[in-house]
Amino acid sequence: MARLAPVIIITGTPGTGKSTHAQMLVDESPIPLKHINVGEWVKEKELYEEFDREWQSYTVDEDKLLDELEPLVSDGGIILDWHTCEVFPERWADLVIVLRCDHSKVWERLEKRGYPLKKIQENNEAEIMQVVLDEARASYPAEIIVELGSETTEDLEANVARMVEWIVSWKRNHETVV
Ligand SMILES: Nc1ncnc2c1ncn2[C@@H]1O[C@H](COP(=O)(O)OP(=O)(O)O)[C@@H](O)[C@H]1O
């Protein structure tokens, strides 16, 4: 069945601005969108196998996560905000935004967040090596992936404006099809 609203994945290395973008998009979208911060969702709904003390992170139970998300995704009108995207089936995504940021800025943002040094280093290197972008490219068709810089407030505003335009266009195209 055709969705009445799109599913947008916002991905990127931690600290690139996924939640900030998602929240602003919820506020500015012409159609109602629900923001799912997948990391928080995993914790709240206990969709993990264990807590890894060394990396200070949860090992996600991917089957449970996908089962929880499936009904929400089939309704559409969802922003999935997570630092990885390859677990989501290709058919789920209408648009995949990959946020990018200078790695030294990512470092500062994660330091402010109080991340342990090891985790800051890991994410810093991941941003330099464009791990998330490569993962998105390996998981979704090129035409639905958009790479956006997220270093300044101007970037943030321009990115959200672009996503709003995309939603308007998506809606128009789907109304003509239905
Ligand atoms: N484009 C941007 N310009 C300025 N600050 C930003 C931008 N994007 C994110 N930030 C800031 O960086 C920090 C991390 O952003 P957040 O949205 O939590 O990242 P993520 O969800 O990717 O981990 C926050 O303090 C946020 O205000």
The ligand as a MOL file (V3000), in Angstrom:
LIG
                    3D

  0  0  0     0  0            999 V3000
M  V30 BEGIN CTAB
M  V30 COUNTS 27 29 0 0 0
M  V30 BEGIN ATOM
M  V30 1 N 24.7430 22.6970 11.7410 0
M  V30 2 C 25.0870 22.9370 13.0220 0
M  V30 3 N 25.5800 24.1540 13.3650 0
M  V30 4 C 25.9210 24.3990 14.6510 0
M  V30 5 N 25.8120 23.5090 15.6660 0
M  V30 6 C 25.3160 22.3050 15.3760 0
M  V30 7 C 24.9290 21.9560 14.0430 0
M  V30 8 N 24.4780 20.6810 14.0630 0
M  V30 9 C 24.5780 20.2600 15.3320 0
M  V30 10 N 25.0790 21.2270 16.1310 0
M  V30 11 C 25.3520 21.1150 17.5660 0
M  V30 12 O 26.1720 19.9630 17.7400 0
M  V30 13 C 25.7730 19.2210 18.8760 0
M  V30 14 C 25.4360 17.7910 18.4510 0
M  V30 15 O 24.2560 17.8330 17.6560 0
M  V30 16 P 23.2180 16.6190 17.6520 0
M  V30 17 O 22.0460 17.0560 16.8250 0
M  V30 18 O 22.9340 16.1510 19.0410 0
M  V30 19 O 24.0840 15.5300 16.8710 0
M  V30 20 P 23.7670 13.9730 16.6120 0
M  V30 21 O 22.2750 13.7680 16.7850 0
M  V30 22 O 24.2250 13.7300 15.2190 0
M  V30 23 O 24.5970 13.2120 17.6040 0
M  V30 24 C 24.6110 19.9770 19.5040 0
M  V30 25 O 25.1280 20.7860 20.5430 0
M  V30 26 C 24.0820 20.8420 18.3790 0
M  V30 27 O 23.5280 22.0250 18.8320 0
M  V30 END ATOM
M  V30 BEGIN BOND
M  V30 1 1 1 2
M  V30 2 1 2 3
M  V30 3 2 2 7
M  V30 4 2 3 4
M  V30 5 1 4 5
M  V30 6 2 5 6
M  V30 7 1 6 7
M  V30 8 1 6 10
M  V30 9 1 7 8
M  V30 10 2 8 9
M  V30 11 1 9 10
M  V30 12 1 10 11
M  V30 13 1 11 12
M  V30 14 1 11 26
M  V30 15 1 12 13
M  V30 16 1 13 14
M  V30 17 1 13 24
M  V30 18 1 14 15
M  V30 19 1 15 16
M  V30 20 2 16 17
M  V30 21 1 16 18
M  V30 22 1 16 19
M  V30 23 1 19 20
M  V30 24 2 20 21
M  V30 25 1 20 22
M  V30 26 1 20 23
M  V30 27 1 24 25
M  V30 28 1 24 26
M  V30 29 1 26 27
M  V30 END BOND
M  V30 END CTAB
M  END
